[in-house]
Amino acid sequence: MGEIVRFISKSELERARLIREARANYERVFPSTDGGSEQADPSDGSATQASSDP
């Protein structure tokens, strides 16, 4: 009964979406050097396969 509901405006939701999208784009251009990054692993695997084929 003591729940607090926070109103989030459309502009705030749009701002958060744009920030998420910008971070995803940045991560694609500048992949992190961490081994735990999910986005860096597939690109590393495809580059390894391409270099080992020739």
VMD Tcl script that builds the backbone (N, CA, C; Angstrom):
set m [mol new atoms 162]
animate dup $m
set s [atomselect $m all]
$s set {name element resname resid chain x y z} {
  {N N MET 1 A 0.812 -1.196 0.000}
  {CA C MET 1 A 0.000 0.000 0.000}
  {C C MET 1 A 0.856 1.261 0.000}
  {N N GLY 2 A 2.115 1.119 0.400}
  {CA C GLY 2 A 2.997 2.270 0.452}
  {C C GLY 2 A 3.872 2.396 -0.787}
  {N N GLU 3 A 3.411 1.888 -1.924}
  {CA C GLU 3 A 4.215 1.958 -3.143}
  {C C GLU 3 A 4.258 3.382 -3.686}
  {N N ILE 4 A 5.404 3.730 -4.233}
  {CA C ILE 4 A 5.573 5.037 -4.854}
  {C C ILE 4 A 5.703 4.819 -6.353}
  {N N VAL 5 A 4.884 5.519 -7.102}
  {CA C VAL 5 A 4.913 5.416 -8.557}
  {C C VAL 5 A 5.539 6.691 -9.093}
  {N N ARG 6 A 6.579 6.522 -9.909}
  {CA C ARG 6 A 7.279 7.682 -10.467}
  {C C ARG 6 A 6.832 7.894 -11.904}
  {N N PHE 7 A 6.451 9.109 -12.226}
  {CA C PHE 7 A 6.062 9.456 -13.580}
  {C C PHE 7 A 7.303 9.720 -14.410}
  {N N ILE 8 A 7.396 9.062 -15.553}
  {CA C ILE 8 A 8.517 9.280 -16.467}
  {C C ILE 8 A 7.952 9.885 -17.749}
  {N N SER 9 A 8.406 11.084 -18.065}
  {CA C SER 9 A 7.892 11.782 -19.242}
  {C C SER 9 A 8.408 11.142 -20.530}
  {N N LYS 10 A 7.713 11.427 -21.618}
  {CA C LYS 10 A 8.133 10.889 -22.917}
  {C C LYS 10 A 9.521 11.385 -23.298}
  {N N SER 11 A 9.813 12.641 -22.983}
  {CA C SER 11 A 11.125 13.186 -23.335}
  {C C SER 11 A 12.236 12.482 -22.547}
  {N N GLU 12 A 11.964 12.119 -21.307}
  {CA C GLU 12 A 12.960 11.407 -20.509}
  {C C GLU 12 A 13.170 9.986 -21.044}
  {N N LEU 13 A 12.103 9.332 -21.458}
  {CA C LEU 13 A 12.222 8.003 -22.055}
  {C C LEU 13 A 12.998 8.058 -23.369}
  {N N GLU 14 A 12.726 9.070 -24.172}
  {CA C GLU 14 A 13.431 9.244 -25.448}
  {C C GLU 14 A 14.907 9.525 -25.207}
  {N N ARG 15 A 15.207 10.337 -24.217}
  {CA C ARG 15 A 16.603 10.647 -23.882}
  {C C ARG 15 A 17.333 9.369 -23.480}
  {N N ALA 16 A 16.730 8.539 -22.648}
  {CA C ALA 16 A 17.355 7.288 -22.214}
  {C C ALA 16 A 17.564 6.345 -23.393}
  {N N ARG 17 A 16.598 6.299 -24.314}
  {CA C ARG 17 A 16.726 5.442 -25.496}
  {C C ARG 17 A 17.880 5.907 -26.379}
  {N N LEU 18 A 17.993 7.221 -26.575}
  {CA C LEU 18 A 19.074 7.762 -27.397}
  {C C LEU 18 A 20.444 7.503 -26.770}
  {N N ILE 19 A 20.516 7.588 -25.455}
  {CA C ILE 19 A 21.783 7.321 -24.770}
  {C C ILE 19 A 22.169 5.855 -24.939}
  {N N ARG 20 A 21.201 4.937 -24.801}
  {CA C ARG 20 A 21.485 3.502 -24.997}
  {C C ARG 20 A 21.963 3.237 -26.415}
  {N N GLU 21 A 21.303 3.865 -27.382}
  {CA C GLU 21 A 21.668 3.684 -28.785}
  {C C GLU 21 A 23.070 4.236 -29.064}
  {N N ALA 22 A 23.384 5.394 -28.505}
  {CA C ALA 22 A 24.700 5.993 -28.702}
  {C C ALA 22 A 25.791 5.127 -28.082}
  {N N ARG 23 A 25.533 4.574 -26.894}
  {CA C ARG 23 A 26.515 3.696 -26.257}
  {C C ARG 23 A 26.736 2.430 -27.075}
  {N N ALA 24 A 25.673 1.879 -27.644}
  {CA C ALA 24 A 25.799 0.682 -28.479}
  {C C ALA 24 A 26.619 0.997 -29.731}
  {N N ASN 25 A 26.370 2.148 -30.355}
  {CA C ASN 25 A 27.141 2.552 -31.532}
  {C C ASN 25 A 28.609 2.757 -31.177}
  {N N TYR 26 A 28.875 3.381 -30.051}
  {CA C TYR 26 A 30.254 3.612 -29.615}
  {C C TYR 26 A 30.955 2.278 -29.388}
  {N N GLU 27 A 30.261 1.335 -28.784}
  {CA C GLU 27 A 30.844 0.022 -28.509}
  {C C GLU 27 A 31.154 -0.721 -29.805}
  {N N ARG 28 A 30.348 -0.525 -30.844}
  {CA C ARG 28 A 30.624 -1.154 -32.141}
  {C C ARG 28 A 31.878 -0.555 -32.786}
  {N N VAL 29 A 32.048 0.757 -32.654}
  {CA C VAL 29 A 33.188 1.432 -33.270}
  {C C VAL 29 A 34.453 1.205 -32.445}
  {N N PHE 30 A 34.337 1.308 -31.123}
  {CA C PHE 30 A 35.474 1.151 -30.225}
  {C C PHE 30 A 35.172 0.020 -29.248}
  {N N PRO 31 A 35.345 -1.228 -29.673}
  {CA C PRO 31 A 35.033 -2.346 -28.773}
  {C C PRO 31 A 35.925 -2.334 -27.544}
  {N N SER 32 A 35.350 -2.710 -26.421}
  {CA C SER 32 A 36.122 -2.741 -25.188}
  {C C SER 32 A 37.117 -3.891 -25.229}
  {N N THR 33 A 38.195 -3.745 -24.485}
  {CA C THR 33 A 39.223 -4.776 -24.466}
  {C C THR 33 A 38.935 -5.843 -23.426}
  {N N ASP 34 A 37.829 -5.698 -22.686}
  {CA C ASP 34 A 37.453 -6.685 -21.680}
  {C C ASP 34 A 37.085 -8.001 -22.344}
  {N N GLY 35 A 37.468 -9.113 -21.741}
  {CA C GLY 35 A 37.140 -10.427 -22.272}
  {C C GLY 35 A 35.676 -10.768 -22.090}
  {N N GLY 36 A 34.963 -10.086 -21.183}
  {CA C GLY 36 A 33.579 -10.407 -20.906}
  {C C GLY 36 A 32.588 -9.700 -21.798}
  {N N SER 37 A 33.042 -8.905 -22.733}
  {CA C SER 37 A 32.138 -8.168 -23.611}
  {C C SER 37 A 31.507 -9.105 -24.628}
  {N N GLU 38 A 30.186 -9.098 -24.701}
  {CA C GLU 38 A 29.479 -9.992 -25.617}
  {C C GLU 38 A 29.604 -9.532 -27.064}
  {N N GLN 39 A 29.651 -8.217 -27.301}
  {CA C GLN 39 A 29.695 -7.719 -28.664}
  {C C GLN 39 A 31.076 -7.915 -29.280}
  {N N ALA 40 A 32.125 -7.891 -28.481}
  {CA C ALA 40 A 33.472 -8.028 -29.020}
  {C C ALA 40 A 33.765 -9.480 -29.401}
  {N N ASP 41 A 33.179 -10.451 -28.711}
  {CA C ASP 41 A 33.473 -11.854 -28.968}
  {C C ASP 41 A 33.101 -12.322 -30.367}
  {N N PRO 42 A 31.881 -12.028 -30.884}
  {CA C PRO 42 A 31.550 -12.491 -32.237}
  {C C PRO 42 A 32.455 -11.879 -33.302}
  {N N SER 43 A 32.821 -10.635 -33.168}
  {CA C SER 43 A 33.678 -10.024 -34.177}
  {C C SER 43 A 35.081 -10.613 -34.108}
  {N N ASP 44 A 35.552 -10.923 -32.916}
  {CA C ASP 44 A 36.867 -11.538 -32.784}
  {C C ASP 44 A 36.865 -12.935 -33.390}
  {N N GLY 45 A 35.789 -13.675 -33.199}
  {CA C GLY 45 A 35.703 -15.028 -33.730}
  {C C GLY 45 A 35.673 -15.049 -35.240}
  {N N SER 46 A 34.955 -14.114 -35.861}
  {CA C SER 46 A 34.886 -14.079 -37.316}
  {C C SER 46 A 36.215 -13.639 -37.905}
  {N N ALA 47 A 36.928 -12.749 -37.225}
  {CA C ALA 47 A 38.225 -12.304 -37.717}
  {C C ALA 47 A 39.238 -13.452 -37.629}
  {N N THR 48 A 39.130 -14.269 -36.595}
  {CA C THR 48 A 40.027 -15.409 -36.452}
  {C C THR 48 A 39.781 -16.420 -37.552}
  {N N GLN 49 A 38.507 -16.674 -37.855}
  {CA C GLN 49 A 38.180 -17.631 -38.916}
  {C C GLN 49 A 38.663 -17.127 -40.254}
  {N N ALA 50 A 38.475 -15.844 -40.526}
  {CA C ALA 50 A 38.868 -15.289 -41.824}
  {C C ALA 50 A 40.378 -15.339 -41.997}
  {N N SER 51 A 41.137 -15.109 -40.922}
  {CA C SER 51 A 42.578 -15.108 -41.047}
  {C C SER 51 A 43.143 -16.527 -41.129}
  {N N SER 52 A 42.427 -17.513 -40.588}
  {CA C SER 52 A 42.939 -18.882 -40.614}
  {C C SER 52 A 42.597 -19.614 -41.913}
  {N N ASP 53 A 41.612 -19.130 -42.687}
  {CA C ASP 53 A 41.218 -19.792 -43.924}
  {C C ASP 53 A 42.269 -19.698 -45.016}
  {N N PRO 54 A 42.880 -18.549 -45.296}
  {CA C PRO 54 A 43.861 -18.451 -46.397}
  {C C PRO 54 A 45.124 -19.114 -46.066}
}
mol reanalyze $m
mol bondsrecalc $m
mol representation Tube
mol addrep $m
